[in-house]
Amino acid sequence: MKQEIILKSGWIKVDKEELDKLRQKIREKYESEGGTKKFNAHLPNYEELREIIINKLKEIEEQQNTDIKIQDLPDYEIVPGNTFFRNLLYTNKDAKSLQFQEYNIDICYLFSHGKKRFDQKRFEKKLLEDFSVYKPPFQKLKVIISSTLNNMSEAEKVSSILKDKFDIIVETEIRNSQTFSKGSLLELYNNLESNEQVFILISRDFLQNENCLRELIDLTKTHPDLYLSHTFHILLKDVYEGDFNLFDSLGRSELLKYWKLRIEKLEKNHKLLISDKKEKEFYKKLRTEFDEIKKIIEELHDLLDLIRDSQHKIYYEIMLNKINKYEELTALLPKLTKPHIISSSLELTYKRIKIPSTNNPNKPEFPPEPFYTPKFPASETYKINIPGFSNVWLKDESTNPTGTHKDRMAWEVVIKYKSLIESLKYKNQDSLPQMSIISSGSAAIAIQHLFNLFKIPTRLKVLVDNRLNNGIKESITRIGCELYQCDLSAKLLTSEDIKERTDNQNGIDITYREVLDPTHDNYYDWMSYEILRETPEYCFIPFGTGDLFINVLNIVKIEYFNSFVAKHDPRFFSDVNTLKKCSFIGASTNKPNSRLDKLFSSFLPSLESFKKYIIELKEEYDCVGQMTGIFNVDESNVDIAIEIASKQKIKFEPSGMAGLALLLQMKDTIPKSSKILIVNTGRTKGVEELI
């Protein structure tokens, strides 16, 4: 039987402090649901807010099996009008108090908190009583100052201040020294008493130290409560100013670059070991170090976000010069509180996103449940007829949920949002950041499709070239994305440019994918292993941005390295000797008006580095065939490829058949009986079918 949420009529007076908090929550919820307008004097700007509130109330009614009604007004339009919202959010925002109809305020609370005003205030009061008020034991604060060897002098200065000014018991430990550290970071935290805090000196030296970062990442991932309730960050100048500023995207890039160079150095060492034919133990040690640094690179963004967004941090100079009272210091420190309680709808979304395994072929993760049945291989491979060749196979990504290989990328974005929802539990906020991307249609539709299925409360912000087909633009909008346009051939856009052009300065750009996978080898990793298990002699892959093509080569190189320690990924069903003979051939175009429109880009900043990488794989490692490379397709072969594919009822768009077109172009140099694998990246389904 349906319940009812009854809203009362009658006037109530609300003070500015409460209204300001409500305004902030409305804005956060509005933006997390995809709202874009500025709240100003123009009444039409509030139409989008009203529409989002209406949809949210319907969602509440559906989830709670209830009806929302205003007392004694059964036919009254429940959502307040534009004038109410202009008065609340703009005209009277500086008033000390305001009077409103109680049901209008309750609607605002239902939208922003999921509860009526009275219920929310009672909930907050109980939360305050149960969780937030931590009464410290009658014990003096104790502090452990954790630093690197190079920051001992700064640690000593902080120690002196704590002892001399505040009479605090202080111990120091050096994180990158076995002799002067208090064991592992987890051991240190497990041995803390309730009145002990760890002051960690965050510096460039700390963020470039493998032991410091690896242990900090492990602790924040496995025991976030323990870490957040006992940690105070002291930031040294070299991480909030200059080249390694962690509050600046360029500074974060420099830190990431440092760790990428460490990976490159390890690979050079690997080459030397191969040439010297060292024992297996040398390779194992190198592989372990490689994996540890790779993990640091993968988790670095999240760790920097945690430090940057922490409320419990201070600049080193302020710590030395501005904190003069014991009460001023303790006010900055974390209290032992329960994790922030996220909304029930976000909790449901979090639980719905299930990752059976990261690399177990018996527990595949794609296509994602509960909407699809995961399997490995996820897409079909079957033999096709190509004139003049006897053993050609098609890896057909058109069997994916929205019809292209971009569904794999979309799933990685959803996994990222699962971790973002988790992080909300340790931040005082309920809204998720929005994501921006440059797309020509397939990626945007695939991502938003999964957003819709998993009820992730955001809309993908999509930047397209203003010459893109109008039908594709309409599909991007209809699936639920926000569309932005510009001339993409005018200049190479940075991530900051993309976020600015999509009105998403505080959000995340995934165009260049570093946020999802800085190491570039678990982006299309399942698909790459599916390709390798077919053991082709020649593999033709469409090359646009190069994401898929380079990822396949990365997996080949990883398994080549793994062969030296005889420990392969469980998804690896090939053998290295076979792969060493396989030529991986990228099919691309450099013509703006090509029928391979999804493969053309005005700017490919990584192309030269890709080519150098391919030369390295061929000449230094000898782990791929000698024809491996990137080639432009002649348009005449595109027409023939389209005709052949159409006759065999393959679902494709011209760009997806670039590999077949290139095979026809290279037919005189490919042995006719060789096993050839052609990757069809597919064709995006119509929005009507997806909706």
NORNORSUL-V195494 format. One line per field, one symbol per residue. ss: DSSP state (H for helix, E for strand, C for the rest). phi: phi as a letter, one per 40 degrees, with the letter a starting at -180 (. if undefined). psi: psi as a letter, one per 30 degrees, with the letter a starting at -180 (. if undefined). A space follows every 10 residues. Layout:
ss: ???
phi: ???
psi: ???
This chain:
ss: CCEEEEECCC EEEEEHHHHH HHHHHHHHHH HHCCCCCCCC CCHHHHHHHH HHHHHHHHHH HHHHCEEEEE CCECCCCCCC CHHHHHHHHH HCCCCCEEEE EHHHHHHHHH HHHCCCHHHH HHHHHHHHHH HHCCCCCCCC CEEEEEECHH HHHHHHHHHH HHHHHHCCEE EEEECCCCCC CCCCHHHHHH CCCCCEEEEE EECHHHHCCH HHHHHHHHHH HHCHHHHHHC EEEEECHHHC CHHHCCCCHH HHHHHHHHHH HHHHHHHHHH HHHHHHCCCH HHHHHHHHHH HHHHHHHHHH HHHHHHHHHC CCEEEHHHHH HCCCCHHHHH HHCCCCCCCC CCCHHHHHHH HHCCCCCCCC HHHCCCCCCC CCCCCCCCCE EEEEEECCEE EEEEEEHHHC CCCECHHHHH HHHHHHHHHH HHHHCCCCCC CCCCEEEECC CHHHHHHHHH HHHHCCCCCC EEEEECCCCH HHHHHHHHCC CEEEEECCCC CCCCHHHHHH HCCCCCCEEC CCCHHHHCCC CCCCHHHHHH HHCCCCCEEE EECCCCHHHH HHHHHHHHHH HHCCCCCCCC CCCCCHHHHH HCEEEEEECC CCCCCCHHHC CCCCCCHHHH HHHHHHHHHH HCCCCCCCEE EECCHHHHHH HHHHHHHCCC CCCHHHHHHH HHHHHCCCCC CCCCCEEEEE CECCCCHHHH C
phi: .ccbbcbcch cbbbccdccc ccdccccccd ccchcbcccb ccddcccccc cccdcccccc ccccfbbcbc dgbcbccccd cccdcccccb cbccccaaba cccccccccc ccbgbcdccc cccccccccc bcccccccbc cbbbcbacdc bcccccccdc cccccbfccb bbabcbbccb ccgccccdcc cccccbbbcc ccbdcccbbc cdcccccccc ccbccccccb bbcbccdcbb agcbcccbcc cccccccdcc cccccccccc ccccccfccd cccccccccd cccdcdcccc dccccccccc cbaacdccdc bbcbbdcccc ccccbcbcdd cccccccccd cccbbdacac ccbcbbcccc cbbcabccbc bacbcbdgbb abbbcbcccc dbhacccccd cccccccccc cdcccbbcab bcccbbacab hcccccccdc dcccfccabc cbbbccccdc ccdcccccch ccbbbacccc accccccccc cbfadccbcb dcfdccaccg bbcbcccccc ccccfccbbb bdbbcgdcdc cccccdcccc ccccbfbccd ccbbaccccc ccccbcbbab bdccccccbc bcbbccdccc cccccccccc cfbbcccdib bccccccccc ccccccccfc cabdccbdcc ccdccbdcbb dccccbbbcc cgaccccdcc c
psi: kklkjkkkll klkkleeeee eeeeeeeeee efggkflkja fjefffeeee eeeeeeeeee eeeghlkklk kgifgkjekl leeeeeeefd egffkellkl kefeeeeeee effglleeee eeeeeeeeee eejjjklikk kkkkjkllef geeeeeeeee eeeeeghkkk llkjehjeeg lhaleeeeef gklfgkkjjk jjleeefgke eeeeeeeeef efieeeeffg kkkjklefgg lafhjffkee eeeeeeeeee eeeeeeeeee eeeeffhlle eeeeeeeeee eeeeeeeefe eeeeeeeefk fillkeeeee ffjfkeeeef fflkljllkk jlleeeeeee ffjkjelfgj ffilfkkklg fljkljlell klkljkkfkf iklkjjffgl egglffeeee eeeeeeeeee eefffglilf kkllklkklg eeeeeeeeee eeeghjilkk jkklkfgkke eeeeeeeefg lkkkkljffe lkkleeeeee fghhegakkg eggeeeiffg gheheeeeee eeffhlfkjk kkjdfgeeee eeeeeeeefe efffghjlkf fjgaleeeef fkkkjkjakg keglfhfffk kfkifgeeee eeeeeeeeee fhgllfgkak kkkkeefeee eeeeeefghk jlleefgeee eeeeegfffk kfgljkkkjj fakklkeeee .
